[in-house]
Amino acid sequence: FVVLGFPCNQFLWQEPNDEAAIAVFCSRDRGVTFPMFSKVKVNGPDAHPLYRHLTAARRGLLGTRAVKWNFTKFL
């Protein structure tokens, strides 16, 4: 089991920084040791292909396909 982190700025603009700043914050300030990837979009027409696949494979609450919040987990 490996946790993978995909920062996204689509949820109340909580990730406005670039990938380098996010990586520093996650590792230094939060102790994150799992792999962090580039910022992606998880909803809408520009959603990353991984998230299009994940949301199509498993619908959310009330059958929606949108990721609802930036701490959503897929297992």
CHARMM internal coordinates of N, CA and C (Angstrom, degrees):
IC EDIT
DIST 1 N 1 CA 1.4442
DIST 1 CA 1 C 1.5173
ANGL 1 N 1 CA 1 C 107.94
DIST 1 C 2 N 1.3125
ANGL 1 CA 1 C 2 N 116.70
DIHE 1 N 1 CA 1 C 2 N 127.44
DIST 2 N 2 CA 1.4643
ANGL 1 C 2 N 2 CA 121.65
DIHE 1 CA 1 C 2 N 2 CA 178.70
DIST 2 CA 2 C 1.5227
ANGL 2 N 2 CA 2 C 108.61
DIHE 1 C 2 N 2 CA 2 C -132.73
DIST 2 C 3 N 1.3066
ANGL 2 CA 2 C 3 N 116.30
DIHE 2 N 2 CA 2 C 3 N 131.73
DIST 3 N 3 CA 1.4610
ANGL 2 C 3 N 3 CA 121.85
DIHE 2 CA 2 C 3 N 3 CA 174.57
DIST 3 CA 3 C 1.5203
ANGL 3 N 3 CA 3 C 107.47
DIHE 2 C 3 N 3 CA 3 C -84.86
DIST 3 C 4 N 1.3286
ANGL 3 CA 3 C 4 N 116.55
DIHE 3 N 3 CA 3 C 4 N 135.83
DIST 4 N 4 CA 1.4591
ANGL 3 C 4 N 4 CA 122.49
DIHE 3 CA 3 C 4 N 4 CA 176.33
DIST 4 CA 4 C 1.5130
ANGL 4 N 4 CA 4 C 107.99
DIHE 3 C 4 N 4 CA 4 C -121.89
DIST 4 C 5 N 1.3326
ANGL 4 CA 4 C 5 N 117.45
DIHE 4 N 4 CA 4 C 5 N 132.53
DIST 5 N 5 CA 1.4558
ANGL 4 C 5 N 5 CA 121.47
DIHE 4 CA 4 C 5 N 5 CA -178.77
DIST 5 CA 5 C 1.5215
ANGL 5 N 5 CA 5 C 111.71
DIHE 4 C 5 N 5 CA 5 C -105.60
DIST 5 C 6 N 1.3290
ANGL 5 CA 5 C 6 N 115.40
DIHE 5 N 5 CA 5 C 6 N 130.74
DIST 6 N 6 CA 1.4663
ANGL 5 C 6 N 6 CA 122.02
DIHE 5 CA 5 C 6 N 6 CA 177.61
DIST 6 CA 6 C 1.5273
ANGL 6 N 6 CA 6 C 108.14
DIHE 5 C 6 N 6 CA 6 C -125.91
DIST 6 C 7 N 1.3228
ANGL 6 CA 6 C 7 N 118.93
DIHE 6 N 6 CA 6 C 7 N 95.93
DIST 7 N 7 CA 1.4629
ANGL 6 C 7 N 7 CA 119.73
DIHE 6 CA 6 C 7 N 7 CA 179.01
DIST 7 CA 7 C 1.5248
ANGL 7 N 7 CA 7 C 110.85
DIHE 6 C 7 N 7 CA 7 C -60.85
DIST 7 C 8 N 1.3220
ANGL 7 CA 7 C 8 N 115.14
DIHE 7 N 7 CA 7 C 8 N 146.81
DIST 8 N 8 CA 1.4571
ANGL 7 C 8 N 8 CA 121.47
DIHE 7 CA 7 C 8 N 8 CA 179.98
DIST 8 CA 8 C 1.5227
ANGL 8 N 8 CA 8 C 108.55
DIHE 7 C 8 N 8 CA 8 C -146.64
DIST 8 C 9 N 1.3070
ANGL 8 CA 8 C 9 N 116.23
DIHE 8 N 8 CA 8 C 9 N 138.52
DIST 9 N 9 CA 1.4565
ANGL 8 C 9 N 9 CA 120.76
DIHE 8 CA 8 C 9 N 9 CA -178.21
DIST 9 CA 9 C 1.5327
ANGL 9 N 9 CA 9 C 111.79
DIHE 8 C 9 N 9 CA 9 C -104.44
DIST 9 C 10 N 1.3090
ANGL 9 CA 9 C 10 N 118.20
DIHE 9 N 9 CA 9 C 10 N 20.64
DIST 10 N 10 CA 1.4596
ANGL 9 C 10 N 10 CA 121.87
DIHE 9 CA 9 C 10 N 10 CA -177.37
DIST 10 CA 10 C 1.5256
ANGL 10 N 10 CA 10 C 113.85
DIHE 9 C 10 N 10 CA 10 C -89.55
DIST 10 C 11 N 1.3084
ANGL 10 CA 10 C 11 N 118.93
DIHE 10 N 10 CA 10 C 11 N 1.11
DIST 11 N 11 CA 1.4577
ANGL 10 C 11 N 11 CA 122.01
DIHE 10 CA 10 C 11 N 11 CA -175.93
DIST 11 CA 11 C 1.5219
ANGL 11 N 11 CA 11 C 109.86
DIHE 10 C 11 N 11 CA 11 C -119.29
DIST 11 C 12 N 1.3238
ANGL 11 CA 11 C 12 N 115.23
DIHE 11 N 11 CA 11 C 12 N 92.04
DIST 12 N 12 CA 1.4629
ANGL 11 C 12 N 12 CA 122.54
DIHE 11 CA 11 C 12 N 12 CA -178.32
DIST 12 CA 12 C 1.5338
ANGL 12 N 12 CA 12 C 112.02
DIHE 11 C 12 N 12 CA 12 C 55.41
DIST 12 C 13 N 1.3067
ANGL 12 CA 12 C 13 N 116.44
DIHE 12 N 12 CA 12 C 13 N 28.69
DIST 13 N 13 CA 1.4711
ANGL 12 C 13 N 13 CA 123.19
DIHE 12 CA 12 C 13 N 13 CA 174.22
DIST 13 CA 13 C 1.5242
ANGL 13 N 13 CA 13 C 112.37
DIHE 12 C 13 N 13 CA 13 C 52.88
DIST 13 C 14 N 1.3274
ANGL 13 CA 13 C 14 N 116.53
DIHE 13 N 13 CA 13 C 14 N 46.11
DIST 14 N 14 CA 1.4634
ANGL 13 C 14 N 14 CA 121.68
DIHE 13 CA 13 C 14 N 14 CA -177.25
DIST 14 CA 14 C 1.5271
ANGL 14 N 14 CA 14 C 113.56
DIHE 13 C 14 N 14 CA 14 C -83.99
DIST 14 C 15 N 1.3093
ANGL 14 CA 14 C 15 N 118.62
DIHE 14 N 14 CA 14 C 15 N -9.09
DIST 15 N 15 CA 1.4661
ANGL 14 C 15 N 15 CA 121.60
DIHE 14 CA 14 C 15 N 15 CA 178.87
DIST 15 CA 15 C 1.5249
ANGL 15 N 15 CA 15 C 110.08
DIHE 14 C 15 N 15 CA 15 C -126.47
DIST 15 C 16 N 1.3312
ANGL 15 CA 15 C 16 N 118.73
DIHE 15 N 15 CA 15 C 16 N 62.63
DIST 16 N 16 CA 1.4616
ANGL 15 C 16 N 16 CA 119.91
DIHE 15 CA 15 C 16 N 16 CA -176.54
DIST 16 CA 16 C 1.5266
ANGL 16 N 16 CA 16 C 113.98
DIHE 15 C 16 N 16 CA 16 C -76.30
DIST 16 C 17 N 1.3117
ANGL 16 CA 16 C 17 N 117.85
DIHE 16 N 16 CA 16 C 17 N -16.77
DIST 17 N 17 CA 1.4694
ANGL 16 C 17 N 17 CA 120.78
DIHE 16 CA 16 C 17 N 17 CA -175.74
DIST 17 CA 17 C 1.5195
ANGL 17 N 17 CA 17 C 112.42
DIHE 16 C 17 N 17 CA 17 C -75.84
DIST 17 C 18 N 1.3261
ANGL 17 CA 17 C 18 N 115.34
DIHE 17 N 17 CA 17 C 18 N 168.44
DIST 18 N 18 CA 1.4608
ANGL 17 C 18 N 18 CA 120.17
DIHE 17 CA 17 C 18 N 18 CA 175.88
DIST 18 CA 18 C 1.5275
ANGL 18 N 18 CA 18 C 109.55
DIHE 17 C 18 N 18 CA 18 C -79.80
DIST 18 C 19 N 1.3364
ANGL 18 CA 18 C 19 N 115.88
DIHE 18 N 18 CA 18 C 19 N 173.54
DIST 19 N 19 CA 1.4686
ANGL 18 C 19 N 19 CA 120.23
DIHE 18 CA 18 C 19 N 19 CA -175.06
DIST 19 CA 19 C 1.5240
ANGL 19 N 19 CA 19 C 113.27
DIHE 18 C 19 N 19 CA 19 C -59.70
DIST 19 C 20 N 1.3336
ANGL 19 CA 19 C 20 N 117.23
DIHE 19 N 19 CA 19 C 20 N -38.11
DIST 20 N 20 CA 1.4684
ANGL 19 C 20 N 20 CA 120.31
DIHE 19 CA 19 C 20 N 20 CA -179.00
DIST 20 CA 20 C 1.5307
ANGL 20 N 20 CA 20 C 110.56
DIHE 19 C 20 N 20 CA 20 C -63.23
DIST 20 C 21 N 1.3168
ANGL 20 CA 20 C 21 N 117.24
DIHE 20 N 20 CA 20 C 21 N -45.52
DIST 21 N 21 CA 1.4658
ANGL 20 C 21 N 21 CA 120.81
DIHE 20 CA 20 C 21 N 21 CA 179.96
DIST 21 CA 21 C 1.5270
ANGL 21 N 21 CA 21 C 110.96
DIHE 20 C 21 N 21 CA 21 C -66.41
DIST 21 C 22 N 1.3095
ANGL 21 CA 21 C 22 N 117.06
DIHE 21 N 21 CA 21 C 22 N -38.37
DIST 22 N 22 CA 1.4676
ANGL 21 C 22 N 22 CA 120.66
DIHE 21 CA 21 C 22 N 22 CA 177.91
DIST 22 CA 22 C 1.5255
ANGL 22 N 22 CA 22 C 110.00
DIHE 21 C 22 N 22 CA 22 C -64.17
DIST 22 C 23 N 1.3175
ANGL 22 CA 22 C 23 N 117.28
DIHE 22 N 22 CA 22 C 23 N -43.18
DIST 23 N 23 CA 1.4702
ANGL 22 C 23 N 23 CA 121.26
DIHE 22 CA 22 C 23 N 23 CA 179.73
DIST 23 CA 23 C 1.5280
ANGL 23 N 23 CA 23 C 111.10
DIHE 22 C 23 N 23 CA 23 C -61.09
DIST 23 C 24 N 1.3229
ANGL 23 CA 23 C 24 N 117.24
DIHE 23 N 23 CA 23 C 24 N -43.41
DIST 24 N 24 CA 1.4655
ANGL 23 C 24 N 24 CA 120.85
DIHE 23 CA 23 C 24 N 24 CA 178.66
DIST 24 CA 24 C 1.5266
ANGL 24 N 24 CA 24 C 110.04
DIHE 23 C 24 N 24 CA 24 C -62.92
DIST 24 C 25 N 1.3174
ANGL 24 CA 24 C 25 N 116.91
DIHE 24 N 24 CA 24 C 25 N -47.72
DIST 25 N 25 CA 1.4638
ANGL 24 C 25 N 25 CA 120.81
DIHE 24 CA 24 C 25 N 25 CA 179.91
DIST 25 CA 25 C 1.5244
ANGL 25 N 25 CA 25 C 111.04
DIHE 24 C 25 N 25 CA 25 C -58.87
DIST 25 C 26 N 1.3334
ANGL 25 CA 25 C 26 N 116.48
DIHE 25 N 25 CA 25 C 26 N -47.45
DIST 26 N 26 CA 1.4684
ANGL 25 C 26 N 26 CA 120.00
DIHE 25 CA 25 C 26 N 26 CA -177.26
DIST 26 CA 26 C 1.5172
ANGL 26 N 26 CA 26 C 112.38
DIHE 25 C 26 N 26 CA 26 C -64.42
DIST 26 C 27 N 1.3284
ANGL 26 CA 26 C 27 N 117.18
DIHE 26 N 26 CA 26 C 27 N -43.72
DIST 27 N 27 CA 1.4681
ANGL 26 C 27 N 27 CA 119.32
DIHE 26 CA 26 C 27 N 27 CA -176.60
DIST 27 CA 27 C 1.5237
ANGL 27 N 27 CA 27 C 112.18
DIHE 26 C 27 N 27 CA 27 C -78.40
DIST 27 C 28 N 1.3209
ANGL 27 CA 27 C 28 N 117.55
DIHE 27 N 27 CA 27 C 28 N -47.19
DIST 28 N 28 CA 1.4632
ANGL 27 C 28 N 28 CA 120.21
DIHE 27 CA 27 C 28 N 28 CA -175.65
DIST 28 CA 28 C 1.5292
ANGL 28 N 28 CA 28 C 112.34
DIHE 27 C 28 N 28 CA 28 C -76.87
DIST 28 C 29 N 1.3263
ANGL 28 CA 28 C 29 N 116.39
DIHE 28 N 28 CA 28 C 29 N -47.40
DIST 29 N 29 CA 1.4627
ANGL 28 C 29 N 29 CA 119.52
DIHE 28 CA 28 C 29 N 29 CA -172.70
DIST 29 CA 29 C 1.5272
ANGL 29 N 29 CA 29 C 113.99
DIHE 28 C 29 N 29 CA 29 C -88.11
DIST 29 C 30 N 1.3219
ANGL 29 CA 29 C 30 N 117.49
DIHE 29 N 29 CA 29 C 30 N -26.23
DIST 30 N 30 CA 1.4642
ANGL 29 C 30 N 30 CA 120.48
DIHE 29 CA 29 C 30 N 30 CA -175.94
DIST 30 CA 30 C 1.5226
ANGL 30 N 30 CA 30 C 113.76
DIHE 29 C 30 N 30 CA 30 C -118.11
DIST 30 C 31 N 1.3306
ANGL 30 CA 30 C 31 N 118.16
DIHE 30 N 30 CA 30 C 31 N -4.43
DIST 31 N 31 CA 1.4609
ANGL 30 C 31 N 31 CA 120.65
DIHE 30 CA 30 C 31 N 31 CA 176.79
DIST 31 CA 31 C 1.5112
ANGL 31 N 31 CA 31 C 114.86
DIHE 30 C 31 N 31 CA 31 C 70.42
DIST 31 C 32 N 1.3229
ANGL 31 CA 31 C 32 N 116.96
DIHE 31 N 31 CA 31 C 32 N 23.28
DIST 32 N 32 CA 1.4678
ANGL 31 C 32 N 32 CA 120.75
DIHE 31 CA 31 C 32 N 32 CA -179.61
DIST 32 CA 32 C 1.5281
ANGL 32 N 32 CA 32 C 109.51
DIHE 31 C 32 N 32 CA 32 C -67.20
DIST 32 C 33 N 1.3279
ANGL 32 CA 32 C 33 N 116.27
DIHE 32 N 32 CA 32 C 33 N 130.07
DIST 33 N 33 CA 1.4667
ANGL 32 C 33 N 33 CA 120.77
DIHE 32 CA 32 C 33 N 33 CA 178.05
DIST 33 CA 33 C 1.5263
ANGL 33 N 33 CA 33 C 112.10
DIHE 32 C 33 N 33 CA 33 C -118.75
DIST 33 C 34 N 1.3279
ANGL 33 CA 33 C 34 N 117.44
DIHE 33 N 33 CA 33 C 34 N -6.41
DIST 34 N 34 CA 1.4642
ANGL 33 C 34 N 34 CA 119.80
DIHE 33 CA 33 C 34 N 34 CA 179.38
DIST 34 CA 34 C 1.5314
ANGL 34 N 34 CA 34 C 109.57
DIHE 33 C 34 N 34 CA 34 C -81.97
DIST 34 C 35 N 1.3331
ANGL 34 CA 34 C 35 N 117.27
DIHE 34 N 34 CA 34 C 35 N 160.78
DIST 35 N 35 CA 1.4659
ANGL 34 C 35 N 35 CA 120.73
DIHE 34 CA 34 C 35 N 35 CA -178.23
DIST 35 CA 35 C 1.5324
ANGL 35 N 35 CA 35 C 111.68
DIHE 34 C 35 N 35 CA 35 C -63.30
DIST 35 C 36 N 1.3241
ANGL 35 CA 35 C 36 N 115.06
DIHE 35 N 35 CA 35 C 36 N 134.06
DIST 36 N 36 CA 1.4571
ANGL 35 C 36 N 36 CA 122.45
DIHE 35 CA 35 C 36 N 36 CA 175.77
DIST 36 CA 36 C 1.5226
ANGL 36 N 36 CA 36 C 107.73
DIHE 35 C 36 N 36 CA 36 C -111.61
DIST 36 C 37 N 1.3152
ANGL 36 CA 36 C 37 N 115.98
DIHE 36 N 36 CA 36 C 37 N 133.78
DIST 37 N 37 CA 1.4554
ANGL 36 C 37 N 37 CA 121.81
DIHE 36 CA 36 C 37 N 37 CA -178.35
DIST 37 CA 37 C 1.5272
ANGL 37 N 37 CA 37 C 110.13
DIHE 36 C 37 N 37 CA 37 C -105.20
DIST 37 C 38 N 1.2956
ANGL 37 CA 37 C 38 N 116.69
DIHE 37 N 37 CA 37 C 38 N 178.07
DIST 38 N 38 CA 1.4582
ANGL 37 C 38 N 38 CA 121.88
DIHE 37 CA 37 C 38 N 38 CA 177.46
DIST 38 CA 38 C 1.5206
ANGL 38 N 38 CA 38 C 110.26
DIHE 37 C 38 N 38 CA 38 C -64.39
DIST 38 C 39 N 1.3279
ANGL 38 CA 38 C 39 N 115.15
DIHE 38 N 38 CA 38 C 39 N 157.90
DIST 39 N 39 CA 1.4617
ANGL 38 C 39 N 39 CA 119.46
DIHE 38 CA 38 C 39 N 39 CA 175.90
DIST 39 CA 39 C 1.5136
ANGL 39 N 39 CA 39 C 109.50
DIHE 38 C 39 N 39 CA 39 C -62.07
DIST 39 C 40 N 1.3136
ANGL 39 CA 39 C 40 N 114.75
DIHE 39 N 39 CA 39 C 40 N 140.82
DIST 40 N 40 CA 1.4668
ANGL 39 C 40 N 40 CA 120.79
DIHE 39 CA 39 C 40 N 40 CA 179.79
DIST 40 CA 40 C 1.5210
ANGL 40 N 40 CA 40 C 109.02
DIHE 39 C 40 N 40 CA 40 C -134.17
DIST 40 C 41 N 1.3083
ANGL 40 CA 40 C 41 N 114.69
DIHE 40 N 40 CA 40 C 41 N 165.67
DIST 41 N 41 CA 1.4656
ANGL 40 C 41 N 41 CA 120.68
DIHE 40 CA 40 C 41 N 41 CA 168.19
DIST 41 CA 41 C 1.5203
ANGL 41 N 41 CA 41 C 105.93
DIHE 40 C 41 N 41 CA 41 C -101.33
DIST 41 C 42 N 1.3182
ANGL 41 CA 41 C 42 N 115.31
DIHE 41 N 41 CA 41 C 42 N 137.01
DIST 42 N 42 CA 1.4625
ANGL 41 C 42 N 42 CA 119.59
DIHE 41 CA 41 C 42 N 42 CA -176.51
DIST 42 CA 42 C 1.5234
ANGL 42 N 42 CA 42 C 112.52
DIHE 41 C 42 N 42 CA 42 C -109.73
DIST 42 C 43 N 1.3221
ANGL 42 CA 42 C 43 N 116.96
DIHE 42 N 42 CA 42 C 43 N -12.20
DIST 43 N 43 CA 1.4626
ANGL 42 C 43 N 43 CA 122.24
DIHE 42 CA 42 C 43 N 43 CA -179.59
DIST 43 CA 43 C 1.5232
ANGL 43 N 43 CA 43 C 109.76
DIHE 42 C 43 N 43 CA 43 C -130.04
DIST 43 C 44 N 1.3118
ANGL 43 CA 43 C 44 N 114.96
DIHE 43 N 43 CA 43 C 44 N 157.54
DIST 44 N 44 CA 1.4593
ANGL 43 C 44 N 44 CA 120.09
DIHE 43 CA 43 C 44 N 44 CA 174.58
DIST 44 CA 44 C 1.5101
ANGL 44 N 44 CA 44 C 113.51
DIHE 43 C 44 N 44 CA 44 C 87.66
DIST 44 C 45 N 1.3286
ANGL 44 CA 44 C 45 N 116.04
DIHE 44 N 44 CA 44 C 45 N -176.26
DIST 45 N 45 CA 1.4682
ANGL 44 C 45 N 45 CA 120.76
DIHE 44 CA 44 C 45 N 45 CA -175.26
DIST 45 CA 45 C 1.5233
ANGL 45 N 45 CA 45 C 113.71
DIHE 44 C 45 N 45 CA 45 C -67.17
DIST 45 C 46 N 1.3307
ANGL 45 CA 45 C 46 N 117.67
DIHE 45 N 45 CA 45 C 46 N -20.77
DIST 46 N 46 CA 1.4671
ANGL 45 C 46 N 46 CA 121.14
DIHE 45 CA 45 C 46 N 46 CA 179.29
DIST 46 CA 46 C 1.5192
ANGL 46 N 46 CA 46 C 112.95
DIHE 45 C 46 N 46 CA 46 C -99.17
DIST 46 C 47 N 1.3298
ANGL 46 CA 46 C 47 N 117.38
DIHE 46 N 46 CA 46 C 47 N 15.72
DIST 47 N 47 CA 1.4690
ANGL 46 C 47 N 47 CA 120.95
DIHE 46 CA 46 C 47 N 47 CA -179.59
DIST 47 CA 47 C 1.5244
ANGL 47 N 47 CA 47 C 110.18
DIHE 46 C 47 N 47 CA 47 C -60.00
DIST 47 C 48 N 1.3217
ANGL 47 CA 47 C 48 N 115.30
DIHE 47 N 47 CA 47 C 48 N 141.41
DIST 48 N 48 CA 1.4636
ANGL 47 C 48 N 48 CA 121.55
DIHE 47 CA 47 C 48 N 48 CA 177.72
DIST 48 CA 48 C 1.5339
ANGL 48 N 48 CA 48 C 108.54
DIHE 47 C 48 N 48 CA 48 C -59.97
DIST 48 C 49 N 1.3375
ANGL 48 CA 48 C 49 N 118.22
DIHE 48 N 48 CA 48 C 49 N 143.61
DIST 49 N 49 CA 1.4711
ANGL 48 C 49 N 49 CA 121.04
DIHE 48 CA 48 C 49 N 49 CA -179.35
DIST 49 CA 49 C 1.5332
ANGL 49 N 49 CA 49 C 113.63
DIHE 48 C 49 N 49 CA 49 C -54.80
DIST 49 C 50 N 1.3224
ANGL 49 CA 49 C 50 N 118.08
DIHE 49 N 49 CA 49 C 50 N -35.11
DIST 50 N 50 CA 1.4638
ANGL 49 C 50 N 50 CA 120.04
DIHE 49 CA 49 C 50 N 50 CA 177.97
DIST 50 CA 50 C 1.5221
ANGL 50 N 50 CA 50 C 110.34
DIHE 49 C 50 N 50 CA 50 C -60.28
DIST 50 C 51 N 1.3083
ANGL 50 CA 50 C 51 N 117.52
DIHE 50 N 50 CA 50 C 51 N -44.18
DIST 51 N 51 CA 1.4626
ANGL 50 C 51 N 51 CA 120.46
DIHE 50 CA 50 C 51 N 51 CA -178.57
DIST 51 CA 51 C 1.5197
ANGL 51 N 51 CA 51 C 112.14
DIHE 50 C 51 N 51 CA 51 C -73.58
DIST 51 C 52 N 1.3143
ANGL 51 CA 51 C 52 N 117.52
DIHE 51 N 51 CA 51 C 52 N -30.25
DIST 52 N 52 CA 1.4708
ANGL 51 C 52 N 52 CA 119.00
DIHE 51 CA 51 C 52 N 52 CA 173.30
DIST 52 CA 52 C 1.5208
ANGL 52 N 52 CA 52 C 109.21
DIHE 51 C 52 N 52 CA 52 C -62.83
DIST 52 C 53 N 1.3418
ANGL 52 CA 52 C 53 N 116.42
DIHE 52 N 52 CA 52 C 53 N -41.90
DIST 53 N 53 CA 1.4644
ANGL 52 C 53 N 53 CA 120.79
DIHE 52 CA 52 C 53 N 53 CA 178.72
DIST 53 CA 53 C 1.5344
ANGL 53 N 53 CA 53 C 111.14
DIHE 52 C 53 N 53 CA 53 C -65.49
DIST 53 C 54 N 1.3228
ANGL 53 CA 53 C 54 N 116.52
DIHE 53 N 53 CA 53 C 54 N -48.45
DIST 54 N 54 CA 1.4633
ANGL 53 C 54 N 54 CA 120.22
DIHE 53 CA 53 C 54 N 54 CA -176.95
DIST 54 CA 54 C 1.5227
ANGL 54 N 54 CA 54 C 111.98
DIHE 53 C 54 N 54 CA 54 C -62.14
DIST 54 C 55 N 1.3177
ANGL 54 CA 54 C 55 N 117.55
DIHE 54 N 54 CA 54 C 55 N -44.42
DIST 55 N 55 CA 1.4581
ANGL 54 C 55 N 55 CA 119.88
DIHE 54 CA 54 C 55 N 55 CA -178.13
DIST 55 CA 55 C 1.5251
ANGL 55 N 55 CA 55 C 112.16
DIHE 54 C 55 N 55 CA 55 C -73.45
DIST 55 C 56 N 1.3200
ANGL 55 CA 55 C 56 N 117.54
DIHE 55 N 55 CA 55 C 56 N -25.64
DIST 56 N 56 CA 1.4647
ANGL 55 C 56 N 56 CA 119.78
DIHE 55 CA 55 C 56 N 56 CA 175.78
DIST 56 CA 56 C 1.5348
ANGL 56 N 56 CA 56 C 110.32
DIHE 55 C 56 N 56 CA 56 C -76.10
DIST 56 C 57 N 1.3333
ANGL 56 CA 56 C 57 N 117.04
DIHE 56 N 56 CA 56 C 57 N -34.25
DIST 57 N 57 CA 1.4613
ANGL 56 C 57 N 57 CA 121.35
DIHE 56 CA 56 C 57 N 57 CA -177.46
DIST 57 CA 57 C 1.5253
ANGL 57 N 57 CA 57 C 112.29
DIHE 56 C 57 N 57 CA 57 C -74.40
DIST 57 C 58 N 1.3025
ANGL 57 CA 57 C 58 N 116.79
DIHE 57 N 57 CA 57 C 58 N -31.22
DIST 58 N 58 CA 1.4713
ANGL 57 C 58 N 58 CA 120.20
DIHE 57 CA 57 C 58 N 58 CA -176.82
DIST 58 CA 58 C 1.5223
ANGL 58 N 58 CA 58 C 108.91
DIHE 57 C 58 N 58 CA 58 C -141.92
DIST 58 C 59 N 1.3077
ANGL 58 CA 58 C 59 N 115.60
DIHE 58 N 58 CA 58 C 59 N 106.33
DIST 59 N 59 CA 1.4623
ANGL 58 C 59 N 59 CA 119.62
DIHE 58 CA 58 C 59 N 59 CA 179.84
DIST 59 CA 59 C 1.5205
ANGL 59 N 59 CA 59 C 111.02
DIHE 58 C 59 N 59 CA 59 C -73.92
DIST 59 C 60 N 1.3073
ANGL 59 CA 59 C 60 N 115.20
DIHE 59 N 59 CA 59 C 60 N 154.93
DIST 60 N 60 CA 1.4510
ANGL 59 C 60 N 60 CA 121.84
DIHE 59 CA 59 C 60 N 60 CA -178.33
DIST 60 CA 60 C 1.5154
ANGL 60 N 60 CA 60 C 112.96
DIHE 59 C 60 N 60 CA 60 C -91.15
DIST 60 C 61 N 1.2956
ANGL 60 CA 60 C 61 N 114.88
DIHE 60 N 60 CA 60 C 61 N -161.43
DIST 61 N 61 CA 1.4523
ANGL 60 C 61 N 61 CA 123.46
DIHE 60 CA 60 C 61 N 61 CA 179.82
DIST 61 CA 61 C 1.5220
ANGL 61 N 61 CA 61 C 110.47
DIHE 60 C 61 N 61 CA 61 C -54.03
DIST 61 C 62 N 1.2891
ANGL 61 CA 61 C 62 N 116.49
DIHE 61 N 61 CA 61 C 62 N 132.54
DIST 62 N 62 CA 1.4612
ANGL 61 C 62 N 62 CA 124.00
DIHE 61 CA 61 C 62 N 62 CA -179.91
DIST 62 CA 62 C 1.5275
ANGL 62 N 62 CA 62 C 112.98
DIHE 61 C 62 N 62 CA 62 C 61.37
DIST 62 C 63 N 1.3316
ANGL 62 CA 62 C 63 N 116.94
DIHE 62 N 62 CA 62 C 63 N 23.17
DIST 63 N 63 CA 1.4604
ANGL 62 C 63 N 63 CA 121.60
DIHE 62 CA 62 C 63 N 63 CA 176.44
DIST 63 CA 63 C 1.5053
ANGL 63 N 63 CA 63 C 116.33
DIHE 62 C 63 N 63 CA 63 C 79.37
DIST 63 C 64 N 1.3186
ANGL 63 CA 63 C 64 N 117.34
DIHE 63 N 63 CA 63 C 64 N 10.36
DIST 64 N 64 CA 1.4601
ANGL 63 C 64 N 64 CA 120.07
DIHE 63 CA 63 C 64 N 64 CA -178.87
DIST 64 CA 64 C 1.5197
ANGL 64 N 64 CA 64 C 111.25
DIHE 63 C 64 N 64 CA 64 C -73.86
DIST 64 C 65 N 1.3133
ANGL 64 CA 64 C 65 N 115.92
DIHE 64 N 64 CA 64 C 65 N 158.21
DIST 65 N 65 CA 1.4623
ANGL 64 C 65 N 65 CA 121.60
DIHE 64 CA 64 C 65 N 65 CA 177.28
DIST 65 CA 65 C 1.5194
ANGL 65 N 65 CA 65 C 112.66
DIHE 64 C 65 N 65 CA 65 C -108.05
DIST 65 C 66 N 1.2999
ANGL 65 CA 65 C 66 N 118.17
DIHE 65 N 65 CA 65 C 66 N -1.93
DIST 66 N 66 CA 1.4633
ANGL 65 C 66 N 66 CA 121.18
DIHE 65 CA 65 C 66 N 66 CA -177.67
DIST 66 CA 66 C 1.5247
ANGL 66 N 66 CA 66 C 111.06
DIHE 65 C 66 N 66 CA 66 C -83.06
DIST 66 C 67 N 1.3268
ANGL 66 CA 66 C 67 N 115.82
DIHE 66 N 66 CA 66 C 67 N 144.65
DIST 67 N 67 CA 1.4572
ANGL 66 C 67 N 67 CA 121.46
DIHE 66 CA 66 C 67 N 67 CA 170.54
DIST 67 CA 67 C 1.5232
ANGL 67 N 67 CA 67 C 105.83
DIHE 66 C 67 N 67 CA 67 C -76.37
DIST 67 C 68 N 1.3243
ANGL 67 CA 67 C 68 N 117.31
DIHE 67 N 67 CA 67 C 68 N 128.09
DIST 68 N 68 CA 1.4603
ANGL 67 C 68 N 68 CA 120.46
DIHE 67 CA 67 C 68 N 68 CA -172.05
DIST 68 CA 68 C 1.5245
ANGL 68 N 68 CA 68 C 114.93
DIHE 67 C 68 N 68 CA 68 C -87.35
DIST 68 C 69 N 1.3270
ANGL 68 CA 68 C 69 N 117.71
DIHE 68 N 68 CA 68 C 69 N -28.38
DIST 69 N 69 CA 1.4545
ANGL 68 C 69 N 69 CA 119.34
DIHE 68 CA 68 C 69 N 69 CA -175.32
DIST 69 CA 69 C 1.5201
ANGL 69 N 69 CA 69 C 109.48
DIHE 68 C 69 N 69 CA 69 C -153.68
DIST 69 C 70 N 1.3135
ANGL 69 CA 69 C 70 N 117.28
DIHE 69 N 69 CA 69 C 70 N 161.24
DIST 70 N 70 CA 1.4606
ANGL 69 C 70 N 70 CA 120.75
DIHE 69 CA 69 C 70 N 70 CA -173.04
DIST 70 CA 70 C 1.5292
ANGL 70 N 70 CA 70 C 114.49
DIHE 69 C 70 N 70 CA 70 C -72.86
DIST 70 C 71 N 1.3113
ANGL 70 CA 70 C 71 N 119.53
DIHE 70 N 70 CA 70 C 71 N -5.16
DIST 71 N 71 CA 1.4602
ANGL 70 C 71 N 71 CA 120.26
DIHE 70 CA 70 C 71 N 71 CA 176.21
DIST 71 CA 71 C 1.5327
ANGL 71 N 71 CA 71 C 111.51
DIHE 70 C 71 N 71 CA 71 C -109.84
DIST 71 C 72 N 1.3148
ANGL 71 CA 71 C 72 N 117.21
DIHE 71 N 71 CA 71 C 72 N 25.64
DIST 72 N 72 CA 1.4559
ANGL 71 C 72 N 72 CA 121.71
DIHE 71 CA 71 C 72 N 72 CA 177.94
DIST 72 CA 72 C 1.5263
ANGL 72 N 72 CA 72 C 109.49
DIHE 71 C 72 N 72 CA 72 C -66.65
DIST 72 C 73 N 1.3139
ANGL 72 CA 72 C 73 N 115.65
DIHE 72 N 72 CA 72 C 73 N 139.48
DIST 73 N 73 CA 1.4674
ANGL 72 C 73 N 73 CA 121.39
DIHE 72 CA 72 C 73 N 73 CA -179.72
DIST 73 CA 73 C 1.5066
ANGL 73 N 73 CA 73 C 110.09
DIHE 72 C 73 N 73 CA 73 C -117.38
DIST 73 C 74 N 1.3313
ANGL 73 CA 73 C 74 N 115.57
DIHE 73 N 73 CA 73 C 74 N 141.95
DIST 74 N 74 CA 1.4574
ANGL 73 C 74 N 74 CA 122.42
DIHE 73 CA 73 C 74 N 74 CA 172.88
DIST 74 CA 74 C 1.5221
ANGL 74 N 74 CA 74 C 106.63
DIHE 73 C 74 N 74 CA 74 C -121.01
DIST 74 C 75 N 1.3206
ANGL 74 CA 74 C 75 N 116.98
DIHE 74 N 74 CA 74 C 75 N 128.95
DIST 75 N 75 CA 1.4720
ANGL 74 C 75 N 75 CA 121.20
DIHE 74 CA 74 C 75 N 75 CA 178.57
DIST 75 CA 75 C 1.5051
ANGL 75 N 75 CA 75 C 109.65
DIHE 74 C 75 N 75 CA 75 C -111.93
END
COOR INIT
IC SEED 1 N 1 CA 1 C
IC BUILD
